[in-house]
Amino acid sequence: MSLENTSKNKKLLLGLLFDAIGMIPFIDLLWAPVSGYLMTKLYKGNTGKLAGIFAFVEEIIPGTDFIPSFTIMWFYTYVFSSETNTDETIIDVK
C-alpha cells in the first residue's frame, strides 16, 4: 500500500477519517498498531516514523483518543513545516 504519493487534500480527508476511527471506544488495542502503520505510510522519512510512534502511543493509552494525531501531522507537514512539500511551481516576478 503506497499512500506517500497521495495528494495533500486526500491525506487530510484520510487523516480526518482515521482520527474519527480512533475515537471509537474499545478498539484501541486493534487500532493502535494500524494507526501507527498508516501514519508511516502517509508521511515518509523520519517525521513519518516519529508520527507513527506517536500515533501508536496516543491510541494505546486510554483517555487520549480525542487527540487528532493524523490531522496534527497534516498541519505540521503542509502548514507549519519549513520544507516545501507542494507540487506547485512558484515564479518570482520582480
NUVEX-429502 format. One record per residue: residue number from 1; residue in three letters; chain; x, y, z of N, C-alpha, C in turn. Coordinates in Angstrom, 3 decimals. Layout:
// NUVEX-429502
{i=NUM&aa=ala&ch=A&n.u=X&n.v=Y&n.w=Z&ca.u=X&ca.v=Y&ca.w=Z&c.u=X&c.v=Y&c.w=Z}
...
***
This chain:
// NUVEX-429502
{i=1&aa=met&ch=A&n.u=0.850&n.v=-1.172&n.w=0.000&ca.u=0.000&ca.v=0.000&ca.w=0.000&c.u=0.893&c.v=1.231&c.w=0.000}
{i=2&aa=ser&ch=A&n.u=0.747&n.v=2.078&n.w=-1.009&ca.u=1.556&ca.v=3.278&ca.w=-1.090&c.u=0.665&c.v=4.506&c.w=-0.933}
{i=3&aa=leu&ch=A&n.u=0.745&n.v=5.108&n.w=0.212&ca.u=-0.051&ca.v=6.300&ca.w=0.479&c.u=0.788&c.v=7.570&c.w=0.432}
{i=4&aa=glu&ch=A&n.u=2.119&n.v=7.431&n.w=0.268&ca.u=3.006&ca.v=8.591&ca.w=0.291&c.u=2.700&c.v=9.579&c.w=-0.823}
{i=5&aa=asn&ch=A&n.u=2.314&n.v=9.086&n.w=-1.993&ca.u=2.089&ca.v=9.959&ca.w=-3.142&c.u=0.657&c.v=10.476&c.w=-3.233}
{i=6&aa=thr&ch=A&n.u=-0.116&n.v=10.277&n.w=-2.198&ca.u=-1.485&ca.v=10.775&ca.w=-2.153&c.u=-1.461&c.v=12.298&c.w=-2.045}
{i=7&aa=ser&ch=A&n.u=-2.377&n.v=12.967&n.w=-2.711&ca.u=-2.400&ca.v=14.432&ca.w=-2.671&c.u=-2.664&c.v=14.915&c.w=-1.246}
{i=8&aa=lys&ch=A&n.u=-2.297&n.v=16.174&n.w=-1.001&ca.u=-2.442&ca.v=16.696&ca.w=0.359&c.u=-3.904&c.v=16.782&c.w=0.776}
{i=9&aa=asn&ch=A&n.u=-4.822&n.v=17.050&n.w=-0.147&ca.u=-6.244&ca.v=17.096&ca.w=0.208&c.u=-6.759&c.v=15.709&c.w=0.573}
{i=10&aa=lys&ch=A&n.u=-6.333&n.v=14.691&n.w=-0.166&ca.u=-6.744&ca.v=13.325&ca.w=0.160&c.u=-6.142&c.v=12.888&c.w=1.489}
{i=11&aa=lys&ch=A&n.u=-4.901&n.v=13.314&n.w=1.765&ca.u=-4.286&ca.v=12.991&ca.w=3.057&c.u=-5.061&c.v=13.622&c.w=4.206}
{i=12&aa=leu&ch=A&n.u=-5.555&n.v=14.839&n.w=4.000&ca.u=-6.353&ca.v=15.488&ca.w=5.040&c.u=-7.643&c.v=14.713&c.w=5.277}
{i=13&aa=leu&ch=A&n.u=-8.322&n.v=14.339&n.w=4.209&ca.u=-9.569&ca.v=13.583&ca.w=4.351&c.u=-9.319&c.v=12.217&c.w=4.998}
{i=14&aa=leu&ch=A&n.u=-8.261&n.v=11.530&n.w=4.568&ca.u=-7.919&ca.v=10.245&ca.w=5.196&c.u=-7.578&c.v=10.445&c.w=6.670}
{i=15&aa=gly&ch=A&n.u=-6.837&n.v=11.509&n.w=6.969&ca.u=-6.475&ca.v=11.796&ca.w=8.352&c.u=-7.690&c.v=12.047&c.w=9.228}
{i=16&aa=leu&ch=A&n.u=-8.645&n.v=12.800&n.w=8.709&ca.u=-9.875&ca.v=13.047&ca.w=9.466&c.u=-10.641&c.v=11.749&c.w=9.693}
{i=17&aa=leu&ch=A&n.u=-10.682&n.v=10.903&n.w=8.669&ca.u=-11.339&ca.v=9.606&ca.w=8.803&c.u=-10.625&c.v=8.736&c.w=9.833}
{i=18&aa=phe&ch=A&n.u=-9.304&n.v=8.671&n.w=9.750&ca.u=-8.533&ca.v=7.845&ca.w=10.685&c.u=-8.651&c.v=8.372&c.w=12.113}
{i=19&aa=asp&ch=A&n.u=-8.674&n.v=9.696&n.w=12.281&ca.u=-8.868&ca.v=10.260&ca.w=13.622&c.u=-10.254&c.v=9.908&c.w=14.156}
{i=20&aa=ala&ch=A&n.u=-11.260&n.v=9.919&n.w=13.278&ca.u=-12.616&ca.v=9.552&ca.w=13.704&c.u=-12.682&c.v=8.087&c.w=14.112}
{i=21&aa=ile&ch=A&n.u=-12.016&n.v=7.227&n.w=13.361&ca.u=-11.976&ca.v=5.803&ca.w=13.721&c.u=-11.309&c.v=5.633&c.w=15.081}
{i=22&aa=gly&ch=A&n.u=-10.262&n.v=6.391&n.w=15.320&ca.u=-9.539&ca.v=6.297&ca.w=16.579&c.u=-10.347&c.v=6.727&c.w=17.786}
{i=23&aa=met&ch=A&n.u=-11.435&n.v=7.427&n.w=17.572&ca.u=-12.273&ca.v=7.876&ca.w=18.684&c.u=-13.342&c.v=6.853&c.w=19.074}
{i=24&aa=ile&ch=A&n.u=-13.445&n.v=5.777&n.w=18.315&ca.u=-14.427&ca.v=4.734&ca.w=18.642&c.u=-13.950&c.v=4.004&c.w=19.900}
{i=25&aa=pro&ch=A&n.u=-14.793&n.v=3.925&n.w=20.906&ca.u=-14.378&ca.v=3.283&ca.w=22.160&c.u=-14.086&c.v=1.787&c.w=21.984}
{i=26&aa=phe&ch=A&n.u=-13.176&n.v=1.314&n.w=22.787&ca.u=-12.868&ca.v=-0.114&ca.w=22.948&c.u=-12.182&c.v=-0.773&c.w=21.750}
{i=27&aa=ile&ch=A&n.u=-11.670&n.v=-0.011&n.w=20.794&ca.u=-10.917&ca.v=-0.648&ca.w=19.710&c.u=-9.441&c.v=-0.261&c.w=19.760}
{i=28&aa=asp&ch=A&n.u=-9.018&n.v=0.335&n.w=20.868&ca.u=-7.660&ca.v=0.854&ca.w=20.974&c.u=-6.587&c.v=-0.199&c.w=20.721}
{i=29&aa=leu&ch=A&n.u=-6.741&n.v=-1.367&n.w=21.272&ca.u=-5.716&ca.v=-2.401&ca.w=21.099&c.u=-5.572&c.v=-2.828&c.w=19.645}
{i=30&aa=leu&ch=A&n.u=-6.653&n.v=-2.806&n.w=18.916&ca.u=-6.591&ca.v=-3.157&ca.w=17.494&c.u=-6.167&c.v=-1.973&c.w=16.631}
{i=31&aa=trp&ch=A&n.u=-6.649&n.v=-0.790&n.w=16.965&ca.u=-6.403&ca.v=0.380&ca.w=16.135&c.u=-5.005&c.v=0.967&c.w=16.331}
{i=32&aa=ala&ch=A&n.u=-4.417&n.v=0.829&n.w=17.493&ca.u=-3.107&ca.v=1.447&ca.w=17.772&c.u=-2.033&c.v=1.014&c.w=16.767}
{i=33&aa=pro&ch=A&n.u=-1.807&n.v=-0.279&n.w=16.540&ca.u=-0.778&ca.v=-0.650&ca.w=15.563&c.u=-1.157&c.v=-0.271&c.w=14.129}
{i=34&aa=val&ch=A&n.u=-2.440&n.v=-0.339&n.w=13.819&ca.u=-2.886&ca.v=0.033&ca.w=12.474&c.u=-2.648&c.v=1.521&c.w=12.232}
{i=35&aa=ser&ch=A&n.u=-2.974&n.v=2.346&n.w=13.209&ca.u=-2.792&ca.v=3.791&ca.w=13.038&c.u=-1.310&c.v=4.151&c.w=12.924}
{i=36&aa=gly&ch=A&n.u=-0.470&n.v=3.489&n.w=13.693&ca.u=0.962&ca.v=3.730&ca.w=13.576&c.u=1.482&c.v=3.369&c.w=12.192}
{i=37&aa=tyr&ch=A&n.u=1.031&n.v=2.229&n.w=11.684&ca.u=1.440&ca.v=1.787&ca.w=10.350&c.u=0.947&c.v=2.755&c.w=9.276}
{i=38&aa=leu&ch=A&n.u=-0.318&n.v=3.148&n.w=9.360&ca.u=-0.877&ca.v=4.064&ca.w=8.362&c.u=-0.167&c.v=5.414&c.w=8.370}
{i=39&aa=met&ch=A&n.u=0.206&n.v=5.875&n.w=9.560&ca.u=0.911&ca.v=7.153&ca.w=9.652&c.u=2.254&c.v=7.083&c.w=8.914}
{i=40&aa=thr&ch=A&n.u=2.968&n.v=5.962&n.w=9.076&ca.u=4.255&ca.v=5.831&ca.w=8.382&c.u=4.082&c.v=5.716&c.w=6.880}
{i=41&aa=lys&ch=A&n.u=2.931&n.v=5.237&n.w=6.442&ca.u=2.676&ca.v=5.140&ca.w=5.004&c.u=2.213&c.v=6.468&c.w=4.409}
{i=42&aa=leu&ch=A&n.u=1.538&n.v=7.278&n.w=5.192&ca.u=1.086&ca.v=8.579&ca.w=4.702&c.u=2.225&c.v=9.590&c.w=4.623}
{i=43&aa=tyr&ch=A&n.u=3.149&n.v=9.537&n.w=5.576&ca.u=4.215&ca.v=10.534&ca.w=5.661&c.u=5.562&c.v=9.830&c.w=5.686}
{i=44&aa=lys&ch=A&n.u=6.411&n.v=10.154&n.w=4.736&ca.u=7.684&ca.v=9.459&ca.w=4.579&c.u=8.767&c.v=10.022&c.w=5.507}
{i=45&aa=gly&ch=A&n.u=9.842&n.v=9.297&n.w=5.584&ca.u=11.021&ca.v=9.746&ca.w=6.316&c.u=10.908&c.v=9.606&c.w=7.821}
{i=46&aa=asn&ch=A&n.u=11.828&n.v=10.262&n.w=8.483&ca.u=11.886&ca.v=10.191&ca.w=9.947&c.u=10.674&c.v=10.835&c.w=10.610}
{i=47&aa=thr&ch=A&n.u=10.135&n.v=11.901&n.w=10.008&ca.u=8.954&ca.v=12.522&ca.w=10.607&c.u=7.765&c.v=11.573&c.w=10.562}
{i=48&aa=gly&ch=A&n.u=7.638&n.v=10.814&n.w=9.487&ca.u=6.567&ca.v=9.822&ca.w=9.402&c.u=6.741&c.v=8.710&c.w=10.418}
{i=49&aa=lys&ch=A&n.u=7.988&n.v=8.292&n.w=10.632&ca.u=8.263&ca.v=7.245&ca.w=11.628&c.u=7.958&c.v=7.746&c.w=13.039}
{i=50&aa=leu&ch=A&n.u=8.390&n.v=8.966&n.w=13.339&ca.u=8.104&ca.v=9.536&ca.w=14.664&c.u=6.609&c.v=9.745&c.w=14.859}
{i=51&aa=ala&ch=A&n.u=5.933&n.v=10.196&n.w=13.816&ca.u=4.482&ca.v=10.377&ca.w=13.906&c.u=3.779&c.v=9.038&c.w=14.075}
{i=52&aa=gly&ch=A&n.u=4.310&n.v=7.994&n.w=13.439&ca.u=3.745&ca.v=6.655&ca.w=13.603&c.u=3.871&c.v=6.159&c.w=15.029}
{i=53&aa=ile&ch=A&n.u=5.014&n.v=6.413&n.w=15.637&ca.u=5.210&ca.v=6.039&ca.w=17.039&c.u=4.261&c.v=6.831&c.w=17.928}
{i=54&aa=phe&ch=A&n.u=4.146&n.v=8.138&n.w=17.662&ca.u=3.239&ca.v=8.979&ca.w=18.437&c.u=1.795&c.v=8.490&c.w=18.302}
{i=55&aa=ala&ch=A&n.u=1.380&n.v=8.175&n.w=17.058&ca.u=0.007&ca.v=7.705&ca.w=16.830&c.u=-0.252&c.v=6.405&c.w=17.578}
{i=56&aa=phe&ch=A&n.u=0.719&n.v=5.497&n.w=17.549&ca.u=0.573&ca.v=4.234&ca.w=18.263&c.u=0.411&c.v=4.478&c.w=19.761}
{i=57&aa=val&ch=A&n.u=1.301&n.v=5.267&n.w=20.336&ca.u=1.271&ca.v=5.538&ca.w=21.779&c.u=-0.013&c.v=6.264&c.w=22.161}
{i=58&aa=glu&ch=A&n.u=-0.404&n.v=7.242&n.w=21.341&ca.u=-1.626&ca.v=8.005&ca.w=21.628&c.u=-2.860&c.v=7.111&c.w=21.615}
{i=59&aa=glu&ch=A&n.u=-2.901&n.v=6.159&n.w=20.716&ca.u=-4.063&ca.v=5.270&ca.w=20.627&c.u=-4.058&c.v=4.184&c.w=21.696}
{i=60&aa=ile&ch=A&n.u=-2.898&n.v=3.743&n.w=22.117&ca.u=-2.822&ca.v=2.636&ca.w=23.084&c.u=-3.105&c.v=3.104&c.w=24.508}
{i=61&aa=ile&ch=A&n.u=-2.874&n.v=4.407&n.w=24.785&ca.u=-3.109&ca.v=4.942&ca.w=26.132&c.u=-4.584&c.v=5.322&c.w=26.268}
{i=62&aa=pro&ch=A&n.u=-5.282&n.v=4.751&n.w=27.234&ca.u=-6.704&ca.v=5.082&ca.w=27.421&c.u=-6.896&c.v=6.566&c.w=27.757}
{i=63&aa=gly&ch=A&n.u=-7.941&n.v=7.138&n.w=27.205&ca.u=-8.273&ca.v=8.527&ca.w=27.510&c.u=-7.632&c.v=9.557&c.w=26.603}
{i=64&aa=thr&ch=A&n.u=-6.827&n.v=9.123&n.w=25.646&ca.u=-6.170&ca.v=10.078&ca.w=24.752&c.u=-6.740&c.v=10.029&c.w=23.338}
{i=65&aa=asp&ch=A&n.u=-7.878&n.v=9.392&n.w=23.177&ca.u=-8.473&ca.v=9.239&ca.w=21.850&c.u=-8.889&c.v=10.561&c.w=21.220}
{i=66&aa=phe&ch=A&n.u=-9.056&n.v=11.579&n.w=22.009&ca.u=-9.505&ca.v=12.867&ca.w=21.488&c.u=-8.402&c.v=13.607&c.w=20.726}
{i=67&aa=ile&ch=A&n.u=-7.155&n.v=13.185&n.w=20.844&ca.u=-6.040&ca.v=13.855&ca.w=20.162&c.u=-6.066&c.v=13.472&c.w=18.683}
{i=68&aa=pro&ch=A&n.u=-6.203&n.v=14.448&n.w=17.783&ca.u=-6.273&ca.v=14.142&ca.w=16.347&c.u=-4.873&c.v=14.044&c.w=15.725}
{i=69&aa=ser&ch=A&n.u=-4.185&n.v=12.957&n.w=15.981&ca.u=-2.786&ca.v=12.843&ca.w=15.576&c.u=-2.581&c.v=12.929&c.w=14.063}
{i=70&aa=phe&ch=A&n.u=-3.477&n.v=12.356&n.w=13.267&ca.u=-3.335&ca.v=12.433&ca.w=11.809&c.u=-3.528&c.v=13.860&c.w=11.316}
{i=71&aa=thr&ch=A&n.u=-4.490&n.v=14.567&n.w=11.893&ca.u=-4.734&ca.v=15.952&ca.w=11.498&c.u=-3.585&c.v=16.853&c.w=11.942}
{i=72&aa=ile&ch=A&n.u=-3.061&n.v=16.621&n.w=13.112&ca.u=-1.902&ca.v=17.388&ca.w=13.593&c.u=-0.714&c.v=17.185&c.w=12.652}
{i=73&aa=met&ch=A&n.u=-0.479&n.v=15.948&n.w=12.234&ca.u=0.636&ca.v=15.668&ca.w=11.327&c.u=0.414&c.v=16.332&c.w=9.972}
{i=74&aa=trp&ch=A&n.u=-0.811&n.v=16.371&n.w=9.497&ca.u=-1.100&ca.v=17.045&ca.w=8.232&c.u=-0.769&c.v=18.531&c.w=8.340}
{i=75&aa=phe&ch=A&n.u=-1.218&n.v=19.172&n.w=9.424&ca.u=-0.911&ca.v=20.594&ca.w=9.616&c.u=0.584&c.v=20.817&c.w=9.752}
{i=76&aa=tyr&ch=A&n.u=1.267&n.v=19.937&n.w=10.472&ca.u=2.720&ca.v=20.069&ca.w=10.597&c.u=3.379&c.v=19.992&c.w=9.227}
{i=77&aa=thr&ch=A&n.u=2.956&n.v=19.032&n.w=8.418&ca.u=3.589&ca.v=18.808&ca.w=7.121&c.u=3.281&c.v=19.910&c.w=6.120}
{i=78&aa=tyr&ch=A&n.u=2.038&n.v=20.334&n.w=6.014&ca.u=1.635&ca.v=21.234&ca.w=4.943&c.u=1.426&c.v=22.687&c.w=5.358}
{i=79&aa=val&ch=A&n.u=1.401&n.v=22.988&n.w=6.643&ca.u=1.188&ca.v=24.375&ca.w=7.067&c.u=2.406&c.v=24.922&c.w=7.812}
{i=80&aa=phe&ch=A&n.u=2.917&n.v=24.154&n.w=8.788&ca.u=3.962&ca.v=24.678&ca.w=9.666&c.u=5.380&c.v=24.288&c.w=9.288}
{i=81&aa=ser&ch=A&n.u=5.573&n.v=23.283&n.w=8.454&ca.u=6.910&ca.v=22.823&ca.w=8.117&c.u=7.612&c.v=23.843&c.w=7.228}
{i=82&aa=ser&ch=A&n.u=8.910&n.v=24.005&n.w=7.444&ca.u=9.685&ca.v=24.947&ca.w=6.645&c.u=10.062&c.v=24.357&c.w=5.295}
{i=83&aa=glu&ch=A&n.u=9.955&n.v=23.042&n.w=5.140&ca.u=10.242&ca.v=22.406&ca.w=3.861&c.u=9.070&c.v=22.620&c.w=2.922}
{i=84&aa=thr&ch=A&n.u=9.353&n.v=22.774&n.w=1.638&ca.u=8.277&ca.v=22.914&ca.w=0.666&c.u=7.880&c.v=21.529&c.w=0.203}
{i=85&aa=asn&ch=A&n.u=6.642&n.v=21.155&n.w=0.493&ca.u=6.142&ca.v=19.832&ca.w=0.155&c.u=5.043&c.v=19.884&c.w=-0.898}
{i=86&aa=thr&ch=A&n.u=4.965&n.v=20.961&n.w=-1.622&ca.u=3.898&ca.v=21.062&ca.w=-2.603&c.u=4.446&c.v=20.818&c.w=-3.998}
{i=87&aa=asp&ch=A&n.u=3.578&n.v=20.511&n.w=-4.913&ca.u=3.960&ca.v=20.301&ca.w=-6.294&c.u=3.835&c.v=21.585&c.w=-7.104}
{i=88&aa=glu&ch=A&n.u=3.465&n.v=22.666&n.w=-6.457&ca.u=3.254&ca.v=23.925&ca.w=-7.139&c.u=4.594&c.v=24.567&c.w=-7.465}
{i=89&aa=thr&ch=A&n.u=4.646&n.v=25.237&n.w=-8.604&ca.u=5.838&ca.v=25.966&ca.w=-9.004&c.u=5.617&c.v=27.433&c.w=-8.671}
{i=90&aa=ile&ch=A&n.u=6.566&n.v=28.013&n.w=-7.961&ca.u=6.462&ca.v=29.418&ca.w=-7.588&c.u=7.426&c.v=30.202&c.w=-8.476}
{i=91&aa=ile&ch=A&n.u=6.882&n.v=31.184&n.w=-9.148&ca.u=7.696&ca.v=32.032&ca.w=-10.044&c.u=7.793&c.v=33.401&c.w=-9.399}
{i=92&aa=asp&ch=A&n.u=9.033&n.v=33.833&n.w=-9.144&ca.u=9.249&ca.v=35.136&ca.w=-8.538&c.u=9.347&c.v=36.171&c.w=-9.642}
{i=93&aa=val&ch=A&n.u=8.423&n.v=37.109&n.w=-9.664&ca.u=8.407&ca.v=38.153&ca.w=-10.676&c.u=8.797&c.v=39.458&c.w=-10.009}
{i=94&aa=lys&ch=A&n.u=9.850&n.v=40.073&n.w=-10.533&ca.u=10.333&ca.v=41.335&ca.w=-9.944&c.u=10.021&c.v=42.497&c.w=-10.814}
***
